[in-house]
Amino acid sequence: GHVLGGRGRVAPSDRITMAYIGCGTQGIRELLRWIAVPEVQITAVCDPVKDATNYIDWDKTGLRDSIRRTLGDPNWGGDYTGIRAGRDVAKDIIETYYAKQRAAENFKSVASYVDYRELLEKEKDLDSVKIMTPDHLHATISLAAMRKRKHVLMHKPLSNRVAEVRMVVDEARTRIAPLHLDGLNLA
C-alpha cells in the first residue's frame, strides 16, 4: 500500500515534497498544520536561527502547548522559559511527528540549512517551498525558488515593495503561467 497508494495511503508519486523556509513562531505555527497533510512530505527546513527561546508570541505557552498537542507529547520542550523556535526545533517537530503518525512511510531525516540558497542548490528532488520568513525576504526567496523550477507557497504578502511584487508576478508568469495559470488574470 505504501508503494501503490490505496485506501488511506498516498502513493509516493502523488506526494508533494516541500522545503520549509522560515522557522520562527509563525512558521512553527503553520508547520503544525502542514505535517498532518498526508499528500505533503517536508524534507528540508531552513532558518538562520538554530534553536532559540527568545521568540515573541501571543502568550508564553500557547505555541509550546500546540506543539505538545500535535506531537502527543505533554512534556515536549521541557522546562524551557521563553518561546522556542528555529530550524532544529522545526526539524525535531517534523521528525517526531512523522515517526509517530506516519511511521509506515519510512521517511528519511529532514535536512537542515542556514541559507535558502544552499537548500535550493542541494535539494534536487523538491517539488515546492513554503516561505515563512519576514516579509522583506519573501520576494527574494520566491524568485530564487521559481528560477529553480519549484512551486512556491508563501505567507502574505508577496513583498513589502511594489517593484518586488511585480518581479514575483512576472517570474510566475514566465515560469509557471504557461503550465498552471491558464485563464488566471494576474494583472
VOKOLNU-505566 format. One record per atom (N, C-alpha, C): x, y, z. Coordinates in steps of 0.2 Angstrom, whole numbers, padded with zeros to 4 digits, always signed. Example, Ala and Ser with C-alpha at 12.3 -4.5 7.8 and 13.67 -1.06 7.14 Angstrom:
+0066-0028+0039 +0062-0022+0039 +0066-0016+0039 +0064-0011+0035 +0068-0005+0036 +0064+0000+0039 
// end
This chain:
+0004-0006+0000 +0000+0000+0000 +0004+0006+0000 +0010+0006+0003 +0014+0012+0004 +0018+0014-0003 +0018+0009-0008 +0021+0009-0014 +0016+0012-0019 +0010+0009-0019 +0005+0010-0024 -0001+0015-0022 -0001+0016-0016 -0006+0020-0013 -0012+0015-0011 -0018+0018-0011 -0024+0014-0010 -0027+0017-0004 -0032+0013-0001 -0036+0016+0004 -0032+0018+0010 -0033+0025+0011 -0030+0028+0017 -0022+0029+0016 -0019+0028+0010 -0012+0029+0009 -0011+0033+0003 -0006+0037+0003 -0004+0041-0003 +0002+0038-0007 +0002+0037-0013 +0007+0034-0017 +0013+0039-0017 +0019+0037-0017 +0025+0042-0017 +0024+0046-0023 +0022+0044-0029 +0021+0048-0035 +0016+0054-0034 +0012+0053-0029 +0007+0058-0028 +0008+0063-0022 +0014+0062-0019 +0016+0066-0013 +0020+0072-0016 +0019+0077-0013 +0022+0084-0014 +0028+0084-0009 +0034+0085-0011 +0040+0086-0007 +0041+0093-0006 +0042+0096+0000 +0042+0103+0002 +0048+0104+0006 +0051+0110+0005 +0056+0113+0010 +0052+0119+0013 +0054+0119+0020 +0050+0124+0024 +0055+0129+0026 +0055+0135+0023 +0060+0141+0024 +0057+0146+0029 +0059+0147+0035 +0057+0151+0040 +0054+0148+0046 +0057+0147+0051 +0055+0143+0057 +0054+0147+0063 +0052+0153+0063 +0050+0157+0069 +0043+0155+0071 +0041+0159+0075 +0034+0157+0079 +0029+0156+0073 +0028+0161+0069 +0023+0160+0063 +0024+0154+0059 +0031+0153+0058 +0032+0147+0054 +0031+0140+0057 +0032+0140+0064 +0031+0134+0068 +0023+0133+0068 +0020+0138+0069 +0013+0138+0070 +0009+0135+0064 +0011+0137+0058 +0009+0134+0052 +0012+0127+0050 +0018+0126+0052 +0021+0119+0051 +0017+0114+0054 +0014+0115+0060 +0010+0110+0064 +0004+0108+0059 +0001+0112+0055 -0004+0110+0051 -0001+0106+0045 +0004+0108+0042 +0007+0105+0036 +0010+0098+0037 +0012+0097+0043 +0015+0090+0044 +0009+0085+0044 +0003+0087+0045 -0003+0082+0046 -0006+0081+0039 -0003+0084+0034 -0006+0084+0027 -0003+0078+0024 -0006+0072+0023 -0003+0066+0020 +0000+0066+0013 -0003+0071+0009 +0000+0072+0002 +0006+0076+0002 +0008+0079+0008 +0014+0083+0008 +0020+0079+0013 +0026+0080+0010 +0031+0077+0015 +0037+0083+0015 +0038+0085+0021 +0043+0091+0022 +0049+0087+0023 +0054+0089+0018 +0060+0085+0018 +0066+0090+0020 +0065+0096+0020 +0071+0101+0022 +0068+0107+0026 +0072+0110+0031 +0070+0116+0034 +0076+0121+0033 +0074+0127+0034 +0079+0132+0033 +0078+0138+0038 +0082+0140+0041 +0082+0146+0045 +0089+0148+0048 +0091+0154+0048 +0097+0156+0051 +0098+0155+0058 +0092+0154+0062 +0092+0153+0069 +0092+0145+0070 +0097+0143+0074 +0097+0135+0075 +0092+0133+0080 +0092+0136+0086 +0087+0135+0091 +0087+0141+0096 +0082+0144+0098 +0082+0149+0102 +0076+0149+0106 +0076+0153+0112 +0070+0153+0116 +0068+0160+0118 +0070+0165+0113 +0069+0172+0114 +0064+0175+0109 +0059+0170+0106 +0054+0172+0102 +0048+0176+0105 +0045+0180+0102 +0039+0183+0105 +0033+0180+0102 +0028+0179+0106 +0022+0176+0103 +0016+0179+0107 +0010+0177+0106 +0004+0180+0109 +0004+0178+0116 +0006+0172+0118 +0006+0171+0125 +0012+0166+0127 +0014+0165+0133 +0020+0162+0135 +0020+0154+0133 +0015+0151+0133 +0015+0144+0132 +0010+0141+0127 +0007+0146+0123 +0002+0144+0118 +0005+0140+0112 +0011+0142+0110 +0014+0138+0104 +0017+0132+0107 +0020+0132+0112 +0023+0126+0115 +0017+0121+0116 +0011+0123+0119 +0006+0119+0120 +0003+0116+0114 +0003+0120+0109 +0000+0117+0102 +0005+0112+0099 +0012+0113+0100 +0017+0108+0098 +0015+0101+0102 +0015+0102+0109 +0013+0096+0113 +0007+0092+0111 +0002+0096+0109 -0004+0093+0107 -0003+0089+0100 +0000+0092+0096 +0001+0090+0089 +0006+0083+0089 +0011+0084+0094 +0015+0078+0094 +0013+0073+0099 +0008+0074+0103 +0005+0069+0108 +0010+0068+0113 +0014+0074+0115 +0019+0073+0120 +0018+0079+0125 +0015+0078+0131 +0014+0083+0136 +0020+0086+0139 +0026+0083+0137 +0032+0086+0140 +0037+0089+0135 +0035+0090+0129 +0039+0092+0123 +0041+0099+0126 +0047+0101+0124 +0050+0107+0126 +0053+0108+0133 +0051+0103+0137 +0054+0103+0144 +0052+0109+0148 +0057+0111+0152 +0055+0117+0156 +0058+0123+0154 +0059+0124+0147 +0061+0130+0144 +0057+0136+0146 +0061+0141+0147 +0057+0148+0148 +0058+0151+0142 +0053+0155+0140 +0053+0158+0133 +0050+0154+0128 +0050+0156+0122 +0046+0153+0117 +0052+0150+0112 +0051+0144+0111 +0056+0140+0107 +0054+0140+0099 +0059+0141+0095 +0059+0141+0088 +0066+0140+0085 +0066+0140+0078 +0072+0139+0075 +0072+0132+0070 +0077+0132+0066 +0077+0126+0062 +0078+0119+0065 +0082+0119+0071 +0082+0112+0074 +0076+0111+0078 +0072+0116+0080 +0065+0114+0083 +0061+0112+0078 +0061+0115+0072 +0056+0113+0066 +0058+0106+0064 +0064+0104+0063 +0067+0098+0061 +0064+0092+0066 +0065+0094+0073 +0063+0089+0078 +0055+0088+0078 +0052+0093+0077 +0044+0093+0077 +0042+0088+0071 +0045+0090+0065 +0043+0086+0059 +0045+0078+0060 +0052+0077+0062 +0054+0070+0063 +0050+0066+0068 +0048+0070+0073 +0045+0067+0079 +0038+0065+0076 +0034+0070+0073 +0028+0068+0071 +0027+0063+0065 +0032+0063+0061 +0032+0058+0056 +0034+0051+0059 +0038+0051+0064 +0040+0044+0067 +0034+0041+0070 +0030+0046+0073 +0024+0043+0077 +0018+0042+0073 +0016+0047+0068 +0010+0047+0065 +0011+0044+0058 +0017+0044+0055 +0017+0041+0048 +0023+0036+0048 +0024+0032+0053 +0030+0028+0054 +0030+0023+0048 +0025+0020+0045 +0024+0015+0040 +0027+0018+0033 +0028+0025+0033 +0031+0028+0027 +0038+0028+0026 +0042+0027+0032 +0049+0026+0032 +0052+0032+0029 +0051+0038+0032 +0054+0044+0030 +0061+0045+0032 +0065+0048+0028 +0072+0049+0029 +0072+0055+0034 +0078+0057+0037 +0078+0063+0041 +0077+0069+0037 +0075+0074+0040 +0074+0081+0037 +0081+0084+0037 +0083+0087+0031 +0089+0091+0030 +0088+0098+0033 +0093+0101+0035 +0093+0107+0039 +0098+0112+0036 +0096+0118+0035 +0100+0123+0031 +0100+0130+0035 +0105+0133+0035 +0105+0140+0037 +0103+0145+0032 +0105+0143+0025 +0104+0148+0020 +0100+0145+0014 +0094+0148+0012 +0090+0146+0007 +0093+0144+0001 +0099+0148-0001 +0102+0147-0007 +0105+0140-0007 +0108+0138-0002 +0111+0131-0001 +0106+0126-0002 +0100+0127+0002 +0095+0122+0001 +0093+0121-0006 +0091+0127-0010 +0089+0126-0017 +0094+0123-0021 +0101+0124-0019 +0106+0121-0023 +0106+0113-0022 +0106+0111-0016 +0107+0104-0014 +0101+0100-0014 +0095+0102-0013 +0089+0098-0013 +0086+0098-0020 +0088+0093-0024 +0086+0092-0031 +0079+0089-0032 +0077+0085-0027 +0070+0082-0028 +0064+0086-0025 +0065+0092-0023 +0060+0096-0021 +0055+0098-0026 +0048+0097-0024 +0043+0100-0028 +0041+0107-0027 +0042+0109-0020 +0039+0115-0018 +0043+0118-0012 +0042+0125-0011 +0045+0128-0005 +0039+0132-0001 +0039+0132+0005 +0034+0136+0009 +0039+0141+0012 +0037+0147+0011 +0041+0153+0013 +0037+0156+0019 +0041+0156+0025 +0038+0159+0031 +0043+0164+0034 +0047+0167+0030 +0052+0172+0033 +0049+0179+0034 +0052+0183+0037 +0050+0190+0037 +0048+0193+0030 +0043+0197+0030 +0041+0200+0024 +0046+0202+0019 +0051+0205+0021 +0056+0208+0016 +0060+0203+0013 +0060+0197+0015 +0063+0191+0011 +0059+0187+0006 +0052+0188+0007 +0048+0184+0003 +0049+0184-0005 +0050+0190-0008 +0051+0191-0015 +0058+0187-0017 +0063+0189-0013 +0070+0186-0015 +0070+0179-0015 +0067+0176-0010 +0067+0168-0009 +0063+0165-0014 +0057+0168-0016 +0052+0165-0020 +0055+0166-0027 +0058+0171-0029 +0061+0172-0036 +0067+0166-0037 +0071+0166-0032 +0076+0160-0032 +0073+0153-0033 +0068+0152-0029 +0064+0146-0030 +0061+0144-0036 +0058+0149-0039 +0055+0149-0046 +0060+0148-0051 +0065+0151-0050 +0071+0150-0055 +0074+0143-0055 +0073+0140-0049 +0075+0133-0049 +0069+0128-0051 +0064+0131-0053 +0058+0127-0056 +0054+0124-0050 +0054+0127-0044 +0050+0125-0038 +0043+0129-0038 +0038+0125-0036 +0032+0129-0034 +0033+0132-0027 +0030+0138-0027 +0031+0142-0021 +0024+0144-0018 +0024+0143-0011 +0019+0145-0007 +0022+0149-0001 +0019+0155-0001 +0022+0159+0004 +0016+0163+0009 +0019+0164+0015 +0015+0168+0019 +0014+0175+0016 +0008+0179+0017 +0007+0185+0015 +0012+0190+0018 +0014+0195+0014 +0012+0197+0007 +0018+0195+0003 +0017+0196-0004 +0022+0193-0009 +0028+0197-0007 +0028+0203-0005 +0033+0208-0004 +0031+0214+0000 +0035+0218+0003 +0033+0224+0006 +0035+0230+0001 +0037+0228-0005 +0039+0233-0010 +0035+0232-0017 +0032+0237-0020 +0028+0236-0026 +0032+0233-0031 +0038+0236-0032 +0043+0233-0038 +0044+0226-0037 +0045+0224-0031 +0047+0216-0030 +0041+0212-0031 +0035+0215-0029 +0029+0211-0031 +0028+0210-0038 +0029+0215-0042 +0029+0215-0049 +0034+0210-0052 +0040+0209-0049 +0045+0204-0051 +0043+0197-0050 +0040+0196-0044 +0037+0190-0042 +0032+0188-0047 +0027+0192-0049 +0022+0190-0053 +0024+0189-0060 +0029+0193-0062 +0032+0192-0069 +0036+0185-0069 +0039+0184-0064 +0043+0177-0064 +0038+0171-0064 +0032+0172-0060 +0027+0167-0061 +0024+0166-0067 +0023+0172-0071 +0020+0172-0077 +0025+0168-0082 +0031+0169-0082 +0036+0166-0087 +0037+0159-0085 +0038+0157-0079 +0040+0151-0077 +0034+0146-0076 +0029+0148-0073 +0023+0144-0071 +0017+0145-0075 +0016+0151-0077 +0009+0153-0080 +0008+0148-0086 +0013+0147-0090 +0011+0143-0096 +0009+0136-0094 +0011+0134-0088 +0009+0127-0086 +0002+0127-0082 +0002+0131-0078 -0003+0131-0072 -0008+0136-0072 -0007+0142-0075 -0011+0148-0073 -0015+0150-0079 -0017+0146-0084 -0021+0147-0090 -0027+0150-0088 -0029+0156-0090 -0035+0159-0089 -0036+0163-0082 -0030+0163-0078 -0030+0167-0072 -0027+0174-0073 -0031+0179-0072 -0028+0186-0073 -0024+0188-0067 -0018+0189-0068 -0013+0191-0063 -0012+0198-0063 -0015+0202-0068 -0014+0209-0068 -0017+0213-0063 
// end
